[in-house]
Amino acid sequence: MRVISLITAISLSLCAACGEEPETEVLSDSTATQQPDSVEVQAELHTSPQDAITGAYNLIDEARSVTDEANARIEELEQLMGDN
């Protein structure tokens, strides 16, 4: 009976110890990811107006090229469907 109670006590203590460690790690990881969101990230996010305009034009150009590629593929598919 003592052996069973000893094994039960050891297994319960191991389960309790294993259950508490990931919570501590998650809390330390979450605080580590939240800390860079402060001044450093805000400083990186602030750009000059010219950089923002240039970035917007780059995004517009990229969207145009993607749209042009999609239109070209649609035309090819329409031609294939029309040939049958």
Order of alpha helices (4+ residues) and beta strands (2+ residues): alpha-alpha-alpha
